[in-house]
């Protein structure tokens, strides 16, 4: 590829930036660098490109910025923290905000998920949860439990444990066979539920795939079952009615841990703090990231049940490290400050209630697009939805073209394959929802 440059035109004098050195993640780099889509500023539900064009953010950045962009409360909290304490070693040392934030998170989590472990991303949170499951079973004398179950079309991050859990082919096919001992249930996107709003009436029996896998490998060998309550990155796959409760029953029957990956669904996206509360099912471990800091600082979290935590603690000798796992930036002071400020805004502005109240209007707007000829399915729950468009010339080609045209027409969102995923900030107004639907209609109709 020839040398690629970009001119940042909103600066005086204009600044020339080389595009060659940065290897972009999950991006067709050559395509991007031939036609860059740059964002230079964000405020509220809006983004701006280098030309000063305003773009509505219809996917909260990457499902992170539920409070909208540029929240001064978070920026000021992070700035104060960096000036006071920029870093503290997380091994053998602590700082007050780590403990304060853990207490605040536990006020939102369901059941007894009151023990908080810090990572730096959703991927790292999933890796941490995998290790916690193994450590728990070993601590109670069942070290033979080392099999994990996930689903087709699942996304659980990009580290090797998460990739092994993943059910997205392109996230796996270039990286070998993955880790051994990982099995996959079928996904729940069944044709009988197409264009269904909320939970579908068909497919709860797919949870019995876990029973089938248990019969095949021996339930005494399974450590945990990982699921996203609503599969997010693959395109908002809402569970059928009764599906998650059935998984809970099977896990309880066989002593299998149930892990909810709430990296996308957590922090208000379903109209509740977590999807676990929306669907009335409490897992044993729960991962989160993104919305915990509103995307302002990297942070991942695992919330563990007291039972799991206490079992692992009790198995170690007094004075010994109980859980040999962690990261240099676990509970980073600036990330904790961002988390505390973020959770304070959620509470003060009643944003979970607001999301629940706005959801019917949002879903009405998205489902109004079902008459478009290229739309093959619409799914949605809370403040998240997905629109499938008919493939053209191979899976994902039309979806990729759609997201580029949407950006040029003033709307940012994420696509996976030929699914466009809509998850606007929880601070959105009805007028913002109207604009999102208008641009979607115009753009999909022009493909």
C-alpha positions in Angstrom: 0.0 0.0 0.0 1.3 3.5 -0.8 1.9 6.1 1.8 -1.5 7.3 3.3 -2.0 10.7 4.8 -4.9 12.5 6.3 -5.3 16.2 6.7 -6.9 17.3 10.0 -8.8 20.3 8.7 -10.3 21.7 11.8 -6.9 22.8 13.1 -5.0 26.0 12.0 -2.7 25.5 10.4 -3.8 22.2 8.9 -2.0 19.2 10.3 -0.8 16.3 8.1 -1.1 12.9 9.8 0.4 9.7 8.4 -2.0 6.7 8.5 0.6 4.1 7.8 1.9 3.3 11.2 -1.3 2.5 13.2 -2.6 -1.0 12.7 -6.3 -0.7 13.4 -8.3 -3.4 15.2 -11.3 -5.1 13.7 -11.1 -2.8 10.7 -10.3 -3.4 7.0 -7.3 -1.1 7.2 -6.7 -0.6 3.5 -10.3 0.3 3.0 -10.3 2.7 5.9 -7.1 4.4 4.9 -8.4 5.0 1.3 -11.5 6.8 2.8 -10.9 7.6 6.5 -13.9 8.1 8.8 -12.4 10.3 11.5 -14.0 11.5 14.8 -12.4 14.5 16.5 -14.9 15.6 19.1 -17.9 14.3 21.1 -20.6 15.9 23.3 -23.8 14.5 24.4 -25.3 12.2 21.8 -23.2 13.9 19.1 -19.8 13.3 17.4 -18.0 15.6 15.0 -15.7 14.7 12.1 -12.7 16.8 11.0 -14.8 18.9 8.7 -17.1 19.9 11.5 -20.0 17.7 10.3 -22.3 16.6 13.2 -23.0 12.8 13.5 -25.5 11.3 15.9 -24.0 8.4 17.9 -26.5 5.6 17.5 -24.3 2.9 19.3 -22.9 4.8 22.3 -19.4 4.7 20.9 -19.0 1.0 21.1 -21.8 0.4 23.6 -19.7 2.3 26.1 -21.0 5.9 26.4 -24.5 5.4 27.9 -24.2 8.9 29.5 -23.3 10.5 26.2 -19.9 12.0 25.4 -17.9 14.7 27.2 -19.4 14.3 30.7 -17.6 17.0 32.8 -18.2 15.1 36.0 -16.1 12.2 34.7 -13.4 14.3 33.1 -13.0 16.4 36.3 -12.9 13.3 38.5 -10.2 11.7 36.4 -8.2 14.9 36.3 -8.3 15.3 40.0 -7.3 11.7 40.6 -4.3 11.9 38.2 -3.1 15.0 39.9 -3.4 13.3 43.4 -2.3 9.7 42.6 -1.6 8.6 39.1 -0.8 4.9 39.8 -0.7 2.5 42.7 0.7 -1.0 42.5 -2.3 -3.4 42.6 -0.4 -6.3 44.0 0.1 -6.1 47.8 -1.0 -2.5 47.9 -4.3 -0.7 47.5 -5.8 2.7 47.2 -9.1 3.9 48.7 -11.1 4.3 45.4 -10.7 0.6 44.6 -12.6 -0.3 47.6 -15.1 2.6 47.3 -16.0 1.7 43.7 -16.3 -2.1 44.6 -18.8 -1.1 47.3 -20.8 1.0 44.8 -20.8 -1.6 42.1 -22.1 -4.2 44.7 -25.1 -1.8 45.4 -26.2 -2.4 41.8 -25.5 -6.1 41.2 -28.2 -8.8 41.8 -28.3 -11.4 44.5 -25.0 -12.0 46.4 -22.7 -10.9 43.5 -21.0 -8.7 46.0 -17.3 -9.5 45.4 -15.6 -7.4 42.8 -12.4 -8.1 40.8 -10.9 -5.5 38.4 -9.6 -6.0 34.9 -9.1 -3.5 32.1 -11.5 -4.7 29.4 -14.4 -7.1 28.8 -11.9 -9.6 27.3 -9.9 -9.6 30.5 -13.0 -9.8 32.6 -14.0 -13.0 30.7 -10.5 -14.5 31.2 -10.7 -13.7 34.9 -14.1 -15.3 35.2 -12.7 -18.5 33.5 -10.0 -18.7 36.0 -12.4 -18.0 38.9 -14.6 -20.9 37.8 -11.6 -23.3 37.8 -10.3 -22.0 41.1 -13.7 -22.4 42.7 -14.1 -26.0 41.7 -10.5 -26.8 42.7 -11.1 -25.2 46.1 -14.0 -27.5 46.7 -12.3 -30.6 45.6 -13.7 -30.9 42.1 -10.6 -30.1 40.1 -11.8 -32.3 37.3 -14.3 -29.6 36.3 -12.4 -28.0 33.4 -14.9 -28.0 30.5 -16.6 -24.8 29.5 -19.8 -24.4 27.5 -20.8 -21.3 25.4 -23.0 -20.7 22.3 -22.8 -20.3 18.6 -22.6 -16.6 17.6 -21.3 -15.7 21.1 -18.7 -13.0 21.6 -16.7 -13.2 24.8 -13.7 -11.1 23.9 -10.5 -11.7 22.0 -8.0 -13.4 24.4 -7.6 -17.1 23.9 -10.0 -18.1 26.5 -12.6 -15.7 25.1 -11.9 -16.8 21.6 -12.4 -20.4 22.6 -15.8 -19.5 24.1 -16.6 -17.4 21.0 -19.0 -18.7 18.5 -18.1 -16.2 15.8 -16.2 -18.0 13.0 -14.1 -15.0 11.9 -12.8 -14.5 15.4 -11.5 -18.1 15.5 -10.6 -19.3 12.1 -7.1 -17.6 11.8 -5.9 -18.5 15.3 -5.7 -22.3 15.4 -7.9 -24.7 17.3 -8.3 -22.7 20.4 -8.1 -24.2 23.9 -9.4 -27.7 24.5 -12.5 -28.5 26.5 -14.9 -25.8 25.0 -18.3 -26.8 23.7 -21.0 -24.8 22.0 -24.8 -24.8 22.3 -26.9 -23.6 19.4 -27.7 -19.9 19.2 -31.3 -18.7 19.7 -31.9 -16.7 16.5 -34.7 -18.9 15.1 -36.9 -17.9 12.1 -40.1 -18.3 14.1 -39.1 -15.3 16.2 -38.1 -13.0 13.3 -39.5 -9.4 13.7 -40.5 -10.3 17.3 -40.2 -7.5 19.7 -38.6 -8.5 23.0 -38.4 -12.2 24.0 -39.6 -14.6 21.4 -42.1 -17.4 22.0 -40.0 -20.1 20.3 -36.6 -21.6 21.2 -36.6 -22.0 25.0 -35.9 -25.7 24.4 -32.5 -24.8 22.9 -31.3 -24.4 26.5 -31.5 -28.2 26.7 -28.3 -28.2 24.5 -26.5 -27.8 27.8 -28.2 -31.0 29.1 -27.0 -32.8 25.9 -23.4 -31.6 26.3 -23.5 -32.6 30.0 -24.6 -36.1 29.0 -21.9 -36.3 26.4 -18.9 -35.1 28.5 -20.2 -35.9 32.0 -21.8 -33.0 34.0 -19.2 -33.6 36.7 -16.5 -32.3 34.3 -18.2 -29.0 33.3 -16.9 -25.9 35.2 -19.2 -23.2 33.8 -21.7 -22.1 31.1 -21.0 -18.7 29.7 -23.8 -16.7 27.9 -24.5 -13.2 27.0 -28.1 -12.6 28.3 -28.7 -10.7 25.0 -26.0 -11.6 22.5 -24.7 -8.1 21.6 -21.9 -8.0 19.1 -23.4 -10.6 16.9 -26.5 -8.5 16.5 -28.9 -8.2 19.5 -30.1 -11.8 19.9 -32.8 -11.6 22.5 -33.3 -14.8 24.5 -36.6 -16.7 24.0 -39.0 -16.6 27.0 -37.9 -19.0 29.7 -34.5 -19.8 28.0 -32.3 -18.2 30.7 -34.3 -19.7 33.5 -33.9 -23.1 32.0 -30.1 -22.7 31.8 -30.2 -21.7 35.5 -32.1 -24.9 36.3 -29.7 -27.1 34.4 -26.7 -25.5 36.0 -28.1 -25.9 39.5 -29.0 -29.5 38.7 -25.4 -30.4 37.8 -23.3 -28.0 40.0 -22.3 -26.0 36.9 -21.6 -22.3 37.3 -23.7 -19.9 35.2 -21.7 -16.9 34.0 -23.4 -13.9 32.4 -21.3 -11.7 30.1 -22.9 -8.3 30.6 -20.2 -6.3 29.0 -22.8 -4.8 26.6 -26.1 -5.4 28.4 -24.8 -4.1 31.8 -25.4 -0.6 33.1 -28.9 0.3 31.9 -29.1 -1.1 28.4 -32.1 -3.3 29.3 -33.8 -0.7 31.5 -32.3 -2.3 34.6 -28.8 -2.1 36.0 -28.1 -5.6 34.5 -30.0 -7.9 32.2 -29.9 -10.5 35.0 -32.5 -8.3 36.8 -34.5 -7.7 33.6 -34.9 -11.4 33.0 -35.1 -12.5 36.7 -32.1 -14.8 36.6 -29.1 -14.4 38.8 -25.8 -15.9 37.6 -22.9 -17.1 39.8 -20.4 -14.8 38.0 -21.0 -11.7 35.9 -18.6 -9.8 33.7 -18.9 -6.1 32.9 -16.9 -3.3 31.3 -17.8 -0.5 28.9 -20.6 1.4 30.7 -18.9 1.1 34.1 -16.7 4.1 33.3 -18.8 5.4 30.4 -15.9 4.5 28.2 -13.8 7.3 29.6 -11.2 5.0 31.1 -10.5 1.3 30.4 -12.0 -1.0 33.0 -13.4 -4.5 33.2 -15.0 -6.1 36.2 -16.0 -9.5 37.4 -18.7 -9.6 40.1 -18.6 -12.9 41.9 -21.0 -14.5 44.3 -20.0 -14.5 48.0 -20.1 -18.2 47.9 -17.5 -18.5 45.1 -15.3 -15.8 46.7 -15.4 -17.3 50.2 -14.7 -20.8 48.9 -11.6 -19.7 47.1 -10.4 -17.7 50.2 -11.0 -20.5 52.6 -9.0 -23.0 50.6 -5.7 -21.1 50.8 -3.4 -21.1 53.8 -3.5 -18.0 56.0 -1.2 -15.3 54.6 -1.0 -16.9 51.2 -2.2 -15.5 47.9 -5.6 -17.0 47.3 -6.1 -16.2 43.6 -3.0 -16.1 41.4 -4.3 -13.7 38.8 -4.4 -10.0 38.1 -3.1 -7.2 35.9 -0.7 -4.3 36.4 -3.6 -1.8 35.8 -6.3 -3.7 37.9 -8.3 -1.0 39.7 -6.2 1.8 38.2 -6.8 5.0 40.2 -8.0 7.0 37.2 -10.4 4.2 36.1 -11.8 3.9 39.6 -12.4 7.7 39.7 -14.2 7.5 36.3 -16.3 4.6 37.6 -17.3 6.4 40.8 -18.3 9.5 38.8 -20.2 7.4 36.2 -22.2 5.4 38.8 -23.1 8.6 40.5 -24.6 10.0 37.3 -26.6 6.8 36.7 -28.1 7.2 40.1 -28.6 11.0 40.1 -30.3 11.1 36.7 -32.3 7.9 37.2 -31.0 6.7 33.9 -32.1 3.0 34.2 -35.7 4.2 34.8 -35.3 6.6 31.9 -34.1 3.8 29.6 -37.1 1.7 30.5 -39.5 4.5 29.8 -37.9 5.5 26.5 -37.6 1.9 25.3 -41.1 1.6 23.8 -40.6 4.8 21.7 -37.2 3.6 20.6 -38.4 0.1 19.6 -41.4 1.6 17.8 -39.1 3.7 15.7 -36.8 0.8 14.8 -39.6 -1.6 14.0 -41.2 1.0 11.8 -38.4 0.2 9.3 -39.6 -3.4 8.7 -41.3 -2.3 5.5 -38.0 -1.6 3.8 -37.4 -4.3 1.1 -33.8 -5.0 2.2 -34.7 -5.5 5.9 -34.9 -9.3 6.6 -35.3 -9.1 10.4 -35.5 -6.7 13.4 -34.8 -7.6 17.0 -34.8 -5.4 20.1 -35.0 -5.2 23.8 -34.7 -2.2 26.1 -32.5 0.4 24.4 -30.8 -2.0 22.0 -31.9 -3.3 18.6 -30.5 -4.8 15.4 -31.6 -4.7 11.8 -30.6 -7.4 9.4 -30.2 -6.4 5.7 -30.2 -8.9 2.9 -26.7 -10.0 1.9 -25.2 -8.8 -1.4 -22.1 -10.4 -2.9 -21.1 -12.3 0.3 -21.8 -12.1 4.0 -21.0 -8.7 5.5 -20.4 -6.8 2.3 -23.7 -4.9 2.3 -23.4 -4.4 6.1 -20.0 -2.8 5.7 -21.2 -0.5 2.9 -24.2 0.4 5.1 -22.2 1.6 8.1 -20.0 3.7 5.8 -22.9 5.3 4.1 -24.7 5.9 7.5 -21.6 7.8 8.7 -21.5 9.9 5.6 -25.2 10.6 6.2 -24.6 11.7 9.8 -25.1 8.5 11.9 -22.5 6.3 13.6 -23.3 2.7 14.5 -21.6 -0.7 14.6 -22.3 -3.5 12.1 -21.5 -7.2 12.4 -21.8 -8.9 9.1 -25.1 -7.7 7.7 -26.6 -6.7 11.0 -26.7 -3.0 12.1 -26.8 -2.7 15.9 -28.5 0.3 17.4 -27.8 1.2 21.0 -28.1 5.0 21.6 -27.0 6.8 24.8 -29.5 6.5 27.6 -29.6 10.3 27.7 -31.2 10.4 24.2 -34.4 12.4 23.6 -37.3 11.3 21.4 -36.1 13.8 18.8 -32.7 11.9 18.7 -34.6 8.6 18.2 -36.6 10.2 15.4 -33.4 11.3 13.6 -31.8 7.9 14.0 -34.8 6.2 12.4 -34.9 8.9 9.6 -31.3 8.4 8.6 -31.6 4.6 8.8 -34.6 4.7 6.5 -33.0 7.0 4.0 -29.7 5.1 3.9 -31.1 1.5 3.9 -33.6 2.6 1.2 -30.8 3.9 -1.0 -28.6 0.7 -1.0 
